[in-house]
């Protein structure tokens, strides 16, 4: 069988219902295109359901596919890497088991990458959806645009949600050049890799929405809003400053707005599910990082002021 054009890698972990939906969104691919698509499942689950779903669902798939169960479980970043290392396609898309593709996404991805064979990194639009698949936000580009390394880094470090996993498609050779997800850096392994890739290749932004990114109470990203992760993110900005990849004034502007967006987004996630204790706790992260608030854009200043005013601890009168 010839080399597939695209490998869709699903790192699974104990979420069979979500996993089944992710897989089903790939299986809508027309049979005429299935030979160009490889499906790769690296299963870190401690339950058997994802394996059963894989073998049942993929029995009629006309293209290549692989399923591997990891015992013992590898852990988050290592499971991502295992998917990529198993893949044989020229391009890689990592589809988390709680996300899913849009109808027609694969045809659009194939057309785009084949029309731009010299481009190493593509970023497509995504819908941010709730657990009930209601679209909360459309994150899409208005035009086809290539961002060089400096512009790509600036956008990545200015906007904490610039890259969402199911929206990024990379040539497999990219990983051989810049390495894989660094398992030692913990929960920031994704942005750590995007920095290395964007600094080496830039990114092509594509005005087509191909996937849905699910925000829900059990998402792994709900555990990101803590002081440890903030310190890890700060170390990334120190790293970029030391490498002199961006000038200091621009880097400071990016840093201020990145942390405002990151902390406020976490606070609002908890607020939406009525977890006021964690909302207040997340807002307190502003006390752990030194930011030049004057460099924050108006919408972040306003939102920070409103949330902190509402959740400021009440003082008792004597």
Secondary structure by P-SEA (a helix, b strand, c coil): cccccccccccccccaaaaaaaaaaaacccccccccbbbbbbccccccaaaaaaaaaaccccccbbbbbbcccccaaaaaaaaaaaccccbbbbbccccccccaaaaaaaaaaaacccccbbbbbbbbccccccccccccccccccccaaaaaaaaaacccccccccccccccccccccccccccccaaaaaaaaaaaacbbbbbbccccbbbbbcccccccccccaaaaaaaaaaaaaaaaaccccaaaaaaaaaaaaaaaaaaaaaaaaaacaaaaaaaaaacccccccccccccaaaaaaaaaaaaaaccccccc
